[in-house]
Amino acid sequence: MEFSAQQIAALLGGELHGNTQAKVSDVAPIESAQTHHLSFITEDKYLPYLKTTHAGVVLMTRSLISEEQLSIINCQLAIILVENARGAMGQLLSLVAKAMNPKKQGIEQPSFISEGVTIPEDAYIGAFAYIGKNVRLGKGVQIYPNVYIGENVTIGDNTILYAGVKVYAHCVIGAHCILHAGVVVGADGFGFEPDAQGVNQKIPQIGNVIIEDDVEIGANTTIDRAMMGSTIIRRNAKLDNLVQVAHNVEVGESTFLCAQVGIAGSTKIGKHCILAGQVGVAGHIEIADNCIFGAQTGIPNSIRKPGMYMGYPAIDAALWRRAVVKFKQAAKEK
């Protein structure tokens, strides 16, 4: 598919400068783009590439470039100024993705659908999928091959379960969610209690998992069912690959959990938080809204105040950075 710079500018409501006749058919990073590529710039450090790039069209955040700089740009280059270049690029990529991967429809065979389960006309059920008793599927649901859906599961409109997703019985998944390959929802929480002889006895996990609308969950992430009640992932939360969410955890609205985050049981994470890679969170604690935790931060206690935290135990990020300098100085003195 080929788009002109004028079409792209009109679609995004951007200001077009430079080569108004430029056309592109693919996307690429600014440093490696060729004449048929669309690229974007959101940070000052990439501005020097405007002198050397071969890109046909570049989206730029408006605040990064002056009128004087625009007047001397490469005449072969089209620049489209928008308020947020990254967001605008996301809009375009969404359109391209829809064109490249149109929604599937119909029921492939072999697949197993329990008696009495109604499949919406616009839904897709891939080969070797298993759908248990009393499952309720919303309109436009996409169930890819080798997906398992246990009894009494509810899945909302236009949700996508990619290949190999497993959803245990009684769980609820909202509308417009995306579960990537290998996600497991509703496996037993890690609940054991030693008896009088010291033998670990399993505590039945009879709750479920509730995933609200517009949640995306990365490949091979696991969300355990509650011992009682529900493990809850709130609306618009985004979980990366290889995340572990234990039983009875609540993840707040619009919170990000990056790769290899682990959250122990019965912990509550607030809204609009970011947990970077390999952050570990102890059980039975609470984290306030609007907290950011740097990579590999350990959180053993509740965090009551919004802010940025790092280290173990988690402390204010600025204090942690000063402490690291002291650690290095102490090491040199030995």
N, C-alpha and C positions, 0 to 999 in steps of 0.2 A: 504494500500500500504506500502511495506517495502523497505527501501533503506539502502545500506551498507555505511559505512563511506568512503570507497574508491570511490563509485559512487558520493557521495556528494562532496568530495574533487575535483574530476575530473570536475564535473559540474561547480564548483565555481572557479576553478583554484587555490585552496588553498593548503597549506602544511599540510599533515596528520601526526600526532604524537600519540604515545600511542597505544591503542588497534585497530589495523587496521582491525580486523574482526568484529567490532561492527556493529550492525544493529538497525535501528530505524523505527518506524511506526507512530509516533505522535510527537507533539511539546508541550513544557511546560516551565514555568519559571525555572531558575536554582535552586531556593530554594526548589521547590516541584517536580522536574523532577524525573522520574524513569528510569530503564534501557532501556525501549523501547522509550524514549523521546529524541528528539533533542532540545537543548537549545542554548543560546548565551550570551556572555559577551562583553559589550562595555565600561564599566567603572571600575576603580580601586576598587571601594567599593564592587564589587561582586567577586573579586578574592578569598577571603577566602572560598567561596562556592566550589572551586575546591577540597578542602580537604574533604568535606562532601557530595557533590552531588551524587545522584545515576544515573544521566543522562548517557545515552549511548554515545552520541556525543555532544560536545560543540563547537560552532563556536566562535572564539575569534578574536578581533582586534589585529593584529600582534604586535603593539607597546606596548601592555599591559604586555607581559610576556617575560622573558629572557630565554636564552638557558639553564641556570642552573635550573631554575624553571621547564622547560619542562622535564628535566632529572629525576625529582622525582615525576612526577604526578602519580596518581592512575593508576595502570596497567590495570584496567577494563575500563578506560575512554579513549575515542578517542577525541583528540583536533584537530580542523581544523583551521589553521591560515589564515586569509584573511586581506585585507587592511581595510575593513569596515564591521564589523560583522553585524551591523544592516541592512545595505544595502544588504548584502549577504542573511540574513534571509528573507528579503523582496522578493528577487528573488525566493527563495525556496517556500515561502508561495504563491507566484503568480502561480507557477506551480501546487501546491496542490489545490489551489482554482479553477483553470481551470478544474482539474480532478474531483473535487467534484461538481462543478456547470457548467456543459457543456452548451454551448449556445443553446437556444431553437430555434425552427424553426416551421413555420406554423401559421395558423390563427385559434384561438379557437372561439367557438360559445357558447353563443351569443356575438357578438361584432358588432359595427356599423362603417362602412367605407363608406364615402360619394362617390357618383358616380364620376368616373373619377380619383380617387386617385390610383396610382400604388403602389403596395406592392412588394418590391424586393423578389425574390425567397428565399433568405436566411434570411429573416426577421422573427420576431416573434411578433404576435399581441395577447395579452392575452384576456381572457373572459371579457366582459363588457367594453372593451375599446371603446372610441368614437374618430373618426378621421374625422375632418371637411373638408370642400371643399378646393380644391387647395393645400392641404398639400403635401409636398415633403419629402419623406423618403429616407435616404441613405442606402447603402448596409449593411446588417448585423444588422440593428437596432433591439433593443429588447424593446418592448412596453408591460409592464406587466399589469395584470388585473386592471380595474377601472381607467385607465389613460384617461384624457381628453386632446385632442389636437384640438385647435380652427382653424378657417379658415386661410389659407395662411401662415401657419407655415412651416418652413424648419428645418429638423433635419439631421445632417451629419452622415457619415458612422460609424457603430459600436458603436453608442451611446446607452446607457441603460437608460430607464425611468422606475423606479421601481413603485410598486403598489401605486395608488392614486395620482400620479403626475398630476398637472394641468398646461397646457401651453396655455395661452390666445392667441387670434388672432394676426397674423402678427409678431410673435416673431421668432428669428433665434437662433438655437442651433447648434454648430459645431460638428466636428467628435471626436469620442473617449471620449465623455463626460459621466459622471455618475450622474444622479439625483436620490437621494434616496427618500424613501416613504414620501409623503405629501408635497413635494416641490411645490411651486406656483410661476410660472414665468409669469409676465405680468399683474398682478392685477393693478388696478388704483393706481397711485401715490396719496399721501395725499395732494390734492390741493383744497383749499377752500378760498373764499374771502367774508368778510361780506359786505352786501349791505347797503344802506342808513339807513335802519331800524335796522341794526345790525344782520340781519339773514345771517348765513353762506351759501353762494352759491357755488355749486360745479364748479370747473374749469375742463372742459373736458381734459382727458389725452389721447392724440391721437398719441403718439409716440409708441415705442416698446422696447423690450429687445433684445440685441445681446449677446450671450454667445459664445466665441471663442473655439477653439479646446482644448481638454485635460483638461477640467475643471471638478472638482468634487464638488457636492453640497450636503450637509448633510440634514438629515430628517427635515421636517417642516421649512425649510428656505424659506424666501419670497424675491423675487426680483421684485420691482415695475416697471411698464412701465413708460417711460418718458412722460412728459407733451407734449413736442415736441422733435423730434430727437430720441435718443436712450439712454437707460441705458445700460452700457457695462461692461461685465466681460471679461477681457483679458485672453489670452492663458495661460493655466497651473495654473490658480488661484485655490485655494482650500478653500471652504467655509464649515465650520462645521455645526452642527445642530443648529437650532433656531437662525439663523442670519437674520437680517433685512437690506436690501439694498433699499434705497428710490429712487424716480424718478430722472433720469438724473445723477446718480452717475456713476463714472468710477472706476473700481477696476483694478489695474495694473497687468501686467504679473507676474506669479509665486508668487503672494501675498497670505498669509494665513489670513483668518478671523476665529477666534476661537468662541466657543459657546457664544451666546447671545450678540455678537457684534451688535451695531446699528449704521447705517450711515445715516445721514440726507441728504436731497435732494441737488443735483448739486455739490457734493463734489467729488474731484478727489484724489484717493489713488495711490501712485507711485508703481513702480516695486519692487519685492523682499522685501515687508514689512511683518511684523507679528503684528497682533492685537490680543492680548491675550483675555481671557474670559471677557465679560461684558464691553469691551471698548466702550465708547460712542463718536461719532464724530459729531460735529456740521455741519450745512449745508453751502454750498457756500465757502468752503475753499479747500486748496490743501496741500497734504502731500508728501514730497520728497521721492525719491527711498531709499531703504535700511534703513527704520526706523523700530524700534521695540518698541511696547508699552506694558507695563506690565498690568496685570489684573486690571480691573476697572479704568483704566486711562480715564480721561475726556479731550477731545481735542476741545477747543472752537475756536482756531485760527489756521491759516496755520502754518505748520512746514516746514521750508525751508532747514534744514540741516539734513543729515543722522545721526542716532545715536539711543541710547536707552533712552526712556522717561517713566516717571511714574507720578502718582498723578493727582490732579486737582487744577488749570489748569496744563496740561502736561508740565513738566520741565525735565531737564537732570536727568537720573535715579540716578546717584551718589549724586547729590545735593538733590534729594528727600529723599534718605536714610539718609543723614545727618540731614535733616529737621525733619524727623520722630523721630530721637534720641532726638532732641531739644524739640519736642512736649512732649515726654514722661518725659523728665527732668522737663519741666514746670508743667506738671500735678502733679508730685511728690512734687513739691515745694508748692502747694496750701494746 
